[in-house]
Structures are given as structure tokens and as C-alpha cells.
Amino acid sequence: MEIEVMEVILFITGIILGFPVMIFAKNKGLLWLMAPLIAYSIPLFTIGPHPIILGLYFPLACYLLYVGQTVIRNPSAINEFWKNLGD
């Protein structure tokens, strides 16, 4: 299986389109990250793993990995987040 130049261009296009969605969801809160993931899953399961659709997931996945490693390094940070969300 080869990686063609057009697939790379389409993947980068997906990243460019997914980045503003990630910024919007990040500013709204962690729970808002689920909405784009659910919305992206519709074309993923109907069209298949197209490079643009996979590129849409990339910024959200990187942000979730960043948040995950922050929580692993400082577990009390997530407790403070949920307490602040409850108030």
C-alpha cells in the first residue's frame, strides 16, 4: 500500500479544517470535545477512512493526548476541574 501525494494533501486539508473546531471545543470545555468526535464518526462510518476525515480527528486527538498526559502528571488537576465545573 503506497502513500500518494494527493492523500497527504487531503490529510493536511483535514487537519487545517479540524484545527478551528478543536480551538472552539477547547475553549468551551472538555465535554464539548465529544460533539465533533460524534459528528466526525458519521462520515467515517459511511464513507470510510478517507484522508480528510482522518485529518479532522488529528487536532482533537493531539489535544486529548495533551490533556491526558497533564492529568497523569497531576491527578488533582482533574479533580479541581470537576469541582470548578460543579460551582
Disulfide bonds with the S-S distance in Angstrom:
none
